Amino acid sequence: MLGKHSKEITCGAWSEDNRLALGSKDKNLTISTADGDELERTVLKKEPVEIQFMTKAFNAKQNNNNEQKNGGGGKVSINMDGQI
């Protein structure tokens, strides 16, 4: 069975609303539902080493707009070999 990534998964994170972000050595970031349905795929400039979803609490402090009401709008922070 072929997965969403062609090389080894290097990092991952679950969001507060049960989305899964995975980064791999193929320099791809995927965001999927808990059931495995792909929502988004992004090609990165470098290999990701750490991923973290923004939390609703963090967004509430940073923004006072529609993103706060929508649970942060799906923002993720990605560490790519020391670059964010």
Secondary structure, 3 states (H helix, E strand, C coil): CCCCCCCCEEEEEECCCCCEEEEECCCEEEEECCCCCEEEEEECCCCCCEEEECCHHHHHHHCCCHHHHCCCCCCEEEEECCEC
